[in-house]
Amino acid sequence: MFFKKKKWPVCMLAVMILMAMGLTACAPGVTPPTESGDPPQATDTEPAPSQTDRVFVDSTGRQVTLPVDLVRMAPSGTLANLVLFTASPDRMNGVSLAFTDSQKKLIDPVYFDLPVMGKFYGKGPDFNLETVLAAGTQVIVDIGENKDSTKNDLDDLMDQIKIPTIFIEALFDTMPQTYRDIGRLIGDSSRTDLLALYCEESLALSERARAEIGEEDRIRVYWALGERGLNTNAVGSFHSELLDRIPVINVADVEPAGQGGGSEVSMEQIIRWNPDLILIDGARLAEVMKEDPAWMSLPAMKEGRIIIVPSQPYGFLADPPSVNRYAGLRWLGATLYPQIYGEDARAEVRGFFDLFYGIQVDDATLDAILDGSFK
């Protein structure tokens, strides 16, 4: 069932590497091939679709010709990587980032040898066209927020590398449709429909919670990020979408940051906000904050009204801002409002891990994941 890499003939591999040379000047986050040489000349004529091809309409409205049977799909980055990994891991022929040592303790080792392809957008290793070509990629899948440049970026990449490139939108509220689109992409909705249904049920729980819990009864939270806790994901940012769904009030009503590091705020602002609860991005940051007199002057810190945000195998709230946030929705929802989300937050995490990651964890492992000590 698991994907096995082909052993490509030397001549075939050489041709693919030559195709990648010199093709990175127009694309963001693309690593140029390491060897020198002139790329082959592209032709203006596109091959006509064969009986083994079909046309897929992606979330930007682009009509892209794809093979009927997709078994070698490359993610464009971490968001796409995680959604594809949960939806159809055996069709992936690469990963955007290598698995960490902690992740390797949880995830099936059959995937550890997949080549690392990098990321088309954002920080981290650039998208490596040599690796994408050498893996025999049939389609590059970009998943996430539909930006103004998305369509042109993907058209440019497809023109350069001559591999179909498609985009599927994935915002927090659109995740059910995201999975259904992936089912349509791979021609098999048996698993993706289950994942879509889970997401729909989770969103319905949050709609009920927001309807039943009035503004005056909502918990006011601050989400501490960075080295000292003075970064946060502000109201309205892509990375804070989960806090907009659970009936809490994000006190950080400041200008959203353009990147995932969060908006910078001052200790004075946080003291004025005086949150009821502080979400802390990791056990190490929690220790730093507990040793800081300014932080310990806050009632929430003094009274222990803090929650460490779990980060394994992926962040529960936003790292990356992909489907992993649904684990956070069920966990944090059950922690704060068990009368609506369920009284057993641990069971909610186990259920998500099993369905989406194919992971079963024992009690000790789950304890370590939830308290931030799992390494």
PEWOHU-V948603 format. One record per backbone hydrogen bond with DSSP energy under -0.5 kcal/mol. NH is the residue of the N-H (numbers start at 1). CO is the residue of the C=O. Records with the same first field share a line. If there is no record, write none. Layout:
NH=CO / CO
This chain:
8=6
13=9
14=10
15=11
16=12
17=13
18=14
19=15
20=16 / 17
21=17 / 18
23=20
27=24
30=27
31=127
53=50
54=66
56=64
58=56 / 62
59=167
61=58
64=56 / 62
66=54
68=52
70=68
71=69
73=91
74=139
76=141
81=77
82=78
83=79
84=80
85=81
86=82
87=83
88=84
89=85
91=88
92=89
93=73
95=115
104=100
105=101 / 102
106=103
107=103
111=108
112=109
114=111
117=95 / 115
118=95 / 96
119=125
120=76
127=29 / 119
128=117
129=31 / 127
132=128
133=129
134=130
135=131
136=133
137=132
138=72
139=72
140=164
141=74 / 139
142=140 / 166
144=168
147=145
150=147
153=149
154=150
155=151
156=152
157=153
158=154
159=155
160=156
161=157
162=158
164=138
166=140
168=142
170=144
175=171 / 172
178=174
179=175
180=176
181=177
182=178
183=179
184=180
185=181
186=182
187=183
188=183
193=189
194=191
195=191
196=192
197=193
198=194
199=195
200=196
201=197
202=198
203=199
204=200
205=201
206=202
207=203
208=204
209=205
210=206
211=207
212=208
213=209
214=212
217=214
218=215
219=247
221=219 / 249
222=277
224=222 / 279
225=231
229=225
231=225
232=263
234=232
235=252
237=234
240=237
241=238
243=240
244=240 / 241
245=241 / 242
246=242
248=243 / 246
249=219
250=248
251=221 / 249
253=251
254=252
262=259
263=232
265=230
270=266
271=267
272=268
273=269
274=270
276=220
277=220
278=305
279=222 / 277
280=278 / 307
281=224
282=280
286=282
287=283
288=284
289=285
290=286
291=287
292=289
293=291
296=292
297=293 / 294
298=295
302=298
303=299
304=301
305=300
306=304
307=278
309=280
310=308
315=319
316=310
320=318
322=320
325=322
326=323
327=324
328=316 / 324
329=325
330=326
331=327
332=328
333=328 / 329
334=330
335=331
336=332
337=333
340=337
341=337
342=338
345=343
348=344
349=345
350=346
351=347
352=348
353=349
354=350
355=351
356=352
357=352 / 353
358=353 / 354
359=353
366=362
367=363
368=364
369=365
370=366
371=367
372=368 / 369
373=368
374=368
